[in-house]
């Protein structure tokens, strides 16, 4: 069994403890210095955050808060969770300001923060919709009101500003609101939980930041309340949609609204990390196994169904109607990050990688101003990224993830550093048993699997460096200072080197990359007889734009027995590695008016040999709305 | 091009006129005397109609009308369209009483009719929900209120009782209501149309029955109103859902809620039949082409999507999440029947046949007390027919179609008789240029393709007999009185014999039947690499129950190069022809935890040769909730 299968196993040891959890490099400095992600971050900072500001102004998010603050007149605009988009955008700005000052962004943030503070009521409540439109209905509709959801995003934005730039203005607002919520629910013993989970992980983080225990207790209170008949008694959504069908600790699967589900599992994992409650870990392990072995797209996307934006049944993974919301991909990354800390297995980092490079990145256009809400794996044409959405949860969510991407590269333990994602980067941190450490990582990843890590700062004490070997990779090798590593140990998918590290030490990791063909479980209807092209962490697709003249991606088959070729293409999509494959184009014209035909009809159609050109799925729909497919029918021998 | 493709072409001559339309045998007598449909009708009469009565009593439909009539106290029960279920059931009872008296059914009908009459308001309005729950909101919510929808079903029940047993009590109620609606909308120039079409075809039929022109005008009024911004401005449904996106005459496709769409096209076809308006016929032709070439399941089922119970995009035809509501299959039959009258092509009768024998019949259990709302083409297990539904539109709809099935067998023209569906039956009618005619049809259809038609009554004048050659059939032959027919003409899919028919003349039609394999258009993801078994008009499926010990239908492949064998199996499902095929069972155990794997993994799994046994799809889920599949992966040569 190759490592490839890692997303399909359950490496969770049900008896472990979070005492040994890996730690995020929270008080450290991780800077992505080049390559694909640095480019995406630069666009995010230079273009997307400003685009977001304009959209929040145009769509009414600022207006609604001005109404709440008594600074404007008029009608409330947009859906009732408008504030959350503002907070997510603000969180992204916070992280970006931490990466370096920017007067314009700072001015935008100041305007937003002042407005938010002004809108807060004297007792600490804050929600522009309920303050403006239905003041008498505060907390009356926990199911769909999104007040606690918005509060969670406020807290996360506040944490970002506090952590990134030590600006605590928003934190003061958030704490007052959190205190008010705690008094209203937990301390008053009032039943309730967020109809849309989010605040759970925010509260745990607020606890981590402030040390105030009641925030952790409130998170737990909300988790404990679920599954006791709170939600889903009216049309159109049922308790499953709200993860309220059974109590959290009795859950067997991932189900219902995908973002709600994975924000909840993220919060539950946070709770486990802080409490060590074994029952929670067992639930999470079951849910992760269910998701990764039966409900996961190859792109890392999750949530197959349009109706209810929900997880489907087992093996229900349509390509054309894949819902795979960008926010669900982000939620999966957030969850797997927490699982990685707790579970210390490359399986989780593998899934973060798969999701980042594919199902998440597809959500954002190359120019930073277009955003998919839905990320299908097959387009028959006509699909492009809108600038914004009526329900605009995804764009600012993508912005905050891109802005905070450095958080996900590495972790530390008492005596070691673990590198999970590869990108040109500088990592500065301190180890309990290793003192200050600075690493410089150089690589052309994801286009090439060579990774060089240079120790720029170390005090000579021994510590372990763990480098993830991606599940897709076979034949990884490691050399330290030019020599083959003295049989590096492999542990849970990491190559481990223990050493008294010195300034100037160089580690070279080779992760052989070659294009490969992947197939799905035969129970998946939509992928039967088809293969997908992958290369390194990237899932590829065929777009009309790259095929031979007059050939639609819809009409081709790939010869799965012919070799694939990786080709550097600086002319395409800002510079990529494309994959060329041998295949055929079939003239399906005779079938235009014929949905069903005797067996053998299609095989009898004229076909001609063509070269297929595949590009990374994440970059599709950046050149108009031509057809696109990830899964390519495998040509049969004729 | 074989006739097989007939559902995939558009035989509509855009310049024809309804003056030559075939006529239903409305004032005739068609009795199905044996075989599959007679059995289904007998169960429908003996079991289902009484089951329906009990369910209508238990679910509150009688109760709600009693509330409206002031004969009971309490709360309204069920959804606001409860009356429509009562009317559909009553329509079924009406047709059945026309087939022969039954004291118990007559008593049930009398109770319902008296109650309905008592509930009607003095001005003619009738809707238990709005009378009891929201009397001040009459006609205020045309979008979702279903008042006109319920009125349509009332009219159809009334027509059934008037036609079948010359009982006009309900017709008096229906006419008063229709007059009140006409005065409220058309005569008052009040904008509006039914949010759920249905009343259009009912009004045209009421016009046909009574000759009262204003009913036809009202139907036209409602059709004309659509597409001008009436519906779909609020969450969760958009104008497309309601067929209100564009005016009817500008429509290019079938879209939105499938039952709404096809009830509307049925009404529009009725309107065309009465008015001859060419623009309507052109719209219908476009919509029919769109449906049959891009949005139709092999079973005749339509409406791929759960969300909005709607037509999907082109080629969006998932098997597991096929919605294919039983009511949508019925709606398609209703529409194609009207198209058949107007278009006089076997293409429409072919689709009626396909839908009747497969996507419709699957909706009803063999014992007559279980009903599918949703008819998937793949079950991974656990799906069985409930006794009734919270939204119980399908069960009584199936009852009324089964009770009126004789209507769909044949039509007449001035100088001829057309037989569209084959079943043991007796057809008594009169031809303008042929006098009284009685035919006796004998056949073991759908298990065998031999059909014998004996002329039992004829006056010796010449007329033409047209017999449909189903699109699936090749090599049909016709003999009259033991001799090969004198080169019978073939016209629009019918074999035509013109003759001075005499009592005792015998026509023998041979429709060779052999099991066959069918494939779908390669643009359909869910069927790629798979084939379906068909035999005559029947689509087959694999159920766990019939496979070798320990073999799941989910784990098999068929050898598409091996011969298929039709086998009479009197021991199965009340007596059927099963189809045996050679195939393989694969041990997918090693993939249980592995959703994706390198290309070739599945082909490397152990497999063993097995005999596959397929049964008619319509009869699935009558032996528990085992797995079922229509589309079977075709084994590749290893």
HADDOCK unambig.tbl for C-alpha pairs under 7 A between the chains (distance, minus, plus):
assign (segid A and resid 5 and name CA) (segid B and resid 594 and name CA) 6.33 0.50 0.50
assign (segid A and resid 5 and name CA) (segid B and resid 597 and name CA) 6.75 0.50 0.50
assign (segid A and resid 8 and name CA) (segid B and resid 593 and name CA) 5.14 0.50 0.50
assign (segid A and resid 8 and name CA) (segid B and resid 594 and name CA) 4.54 0.50 0.50
assign (segid A and resid 8 and name CA) (segid B and resid 595 and name CA) 6.35 0.50 0.50
assign (segid A and resid 9 and name CA) (segid B and resid 593 and name CA) 5.95 0.50 0.50
assign (segid A and resid 293 and name CA) (segid B and resid 593 and name CA) 5.26 0.50 0.50
assign (segid A and resid 293 and name CA) (segid B and resid 594 and name CA) 5.55 0.50 0.50
assign (segid A and resid 293 and name CA) (segid B and resid 595 and name CA) 5.09 0.50 0.50
assign (segid A and resid 294 and name CA) (segid B and resid 595 and name CA) 6.23 0.50 0.50
assign (segid A and resid 306 and name CA) (segid B and resid 307 and name CA) 6.88 0.50 0.50
assign (segid A and resid 307 and name CA) (segid B and resid 306 and name CA) 6.88 0.50 0.50
assign (segid A and resid 307 and name CA) (segid B and resid 307 and name CA) 5.12 0.50 0.50
assign (segid A and resid 517 and name CA) (segid B and resid 598 and name CA) 6.07 0.50 0.50
assign (segid A and resid 517 and name CA) (segid B and resid 599 and name CA) 5.37 0.50 0.50
assign (segid A and resid 518 and name CA) (segid B and resid 596 and name CA) 6.76 0.50 0.50
assign (segid A and resid 518 and name CA) (segid B and resid 597 and name CA) 5.69 0.50 0.50
assign (segid A and resid 518 and name CA) (segid B and resid 598 and name CA) 4.46 0.50 0.50
assign (segid A and resid 518 and name CA) (segid B and resid 599 and name CA) 4.76 0.50 0.50
assign (segid A and resid 519 and name CA) (segid B and resid 596 and name CA) 5.77 0.50 0.50
assign (segid A and resid 519 and name CA) (segid B and resid 597 and name CA) 5.52 0.50 0.50
assign (segid A and resid 519 and name CA) (segid B and resid 598 and name CA) 5.86 0.50 0.50
assign (segid A and resid 519 and name CA) (segid B and resid 599 and name CA) 4.99 0.50 0.50
assign (segid A and resid 520 and name CA) (segid B and resid 595 and name CA) 5.82 0.50 0.50
assign (segid A and resid 520 and name CA) (segid B and resid 596 and name CA) 4.44 0.50 0.50
assign (segid A and resid 520 and name CA) (segid B and resid 597 and name CA) 6.31 0.50 0.50
assign (segid A and resid 521 and name CA) (segid B and resid 591 and name CA) 6.94 0.50 0.50
assign (segid A and resid 521 and name CA) (segid B and resid 595 and name CA) 5.07 0.50 0.50
assign (segid A and resid 521 and name CA) (segid B and resid 596 and name CA) 5.93 0.50 0.50
assign (segid A and resid 525 and name CA) (segid B and resid 526 and name CA) 4.83 0.50 0.50
assign (segid A and resid 526 and name CA) (segid B and resid 525 and name CA) 4.82 0.50 0.50
assign (segid A and resid 526 and name CA) (segid B and resid 526 and name CA) 4.48 0.50 0.50
assign (segid A and resid 528 and name CA) (segid B and resid 528 and name CA) 6.06 0.50 0.50
assign (segid A and resid 528 and name CA) (segid B and resid 529 and name CA) 6.34 0.50 0.50
assign (segid A and resid 529 and name CA) (segid B and resid 528 and name CA) 6.35 0.50 0.50
assign (segid A and resid 529 and name CA) (segid B and resid 529 and name CA) 5.30 0.50 0.50
assign (segid A and resid 531 and name CA) (segid B and resid 599 and name CA) 6.86 0.50 0.50
assign (segid A and resid 591 and name CA) (segid B and resid 521 and name CA) 6.93 0.50 0.50
assign (segid A and resid 593 and name CA) (segid B and resid 8 and name CA) 5.11 0.50 0.50
assign (segid A and resid 593 and name CA) (segid B and resid 9 and name CA) 5.91 0.50 0.50
assign (segid A and resid 593 and name CA) (segid B and resid 293 and name CA) 5.24 0.50 0.50
assign (segid A and resid 594 and name CA) (segid B and resid 5 and name CA) 6.30 0.50 0.50
assign (segid A and resid 594 and name CA) (segid B and resid 8 and name CA) 4.56 0.50 0.50
assign (segid A and resid 594 and name CA) (segid B and resid 293 and name CA) 5.55 0.50 0.50
assign (segid A and resid 595 and name CA) (segid B and resid 8 and name CA) 6.33 0.50 0.50
assign (segid A and resid 595 and name CA) (segid B and resid 293 and name CA) 5.07 0.50 0.50
assign (segid A and resid 595 and name CA) (segid B and resid 294 and name CA) 6.21 0.50 0.50
assign (segid A and resid 595 and name CA) (segid B and resid 520 and name CA) 5.84 0.50 0.50
assign (segid A and resid 595 and name CA) (segid B and resid 521 and name CA) 5.07 0.50 0.50
assign (segid A and resid 596 and name CA) (segid B and resid 518 and name CA) 6.76 0.50 0.50
assign (segid A and resid 596 and name CA) (segid B and resid 519 and name CA) 5.79 0.50 0.50
assign (segid A and resid 596 and name CA) (segid B and resid 520 and name CA) 4.44 0.50 0.50
assign (segid A and resid 596 and name CA) (segid B and resid 521 and name CA) 5.91 0.50 0.50
assign (segid A and resid 597 and name CA) (segid B and resid 5 and name CA) 6.73 0.50 0.50
assign (segid A and resid 597 and name CA) (segid B and resid 518 and name CA) 5.69 0.50 0.50
assign (segid A and resid 597 and name CA) (segid B and resid 519 and name CA) 5.53 0.50 0.50
assign (segid A and resid 597 and name CA) (segid B and resid 520 and name CA) 6.31 0.50 0.50
assign (segid A and resid 598 and name CA) (segid B and resid 517 and name CA) 6.07 0.50 0.50
assign (segid A and resid 598 and name CA) (segid B and resid 518 and name CA) 4.45 0.50 0.50
assign (segid A and resid 598 and name CA) (segid B and resid 519 and name CA) 5.86 0.50 0.50
assign (segid A and resid 599 and name CA) (segid B and resid 517 and name CA) 5.36 0.50 0.50
assign (segid A and resid 599 and name CA) (segid B and resid 518 and name CA) 4.74 0.50 0.50
assign (segid A and resid 599 and name CA) (segid B and resid 519 and name CA) 4.98 0.50 0.50
assign (segid A and resid 599 and name CA) (segid B and resid 531 and name CA) 6.86 0.50 0.50
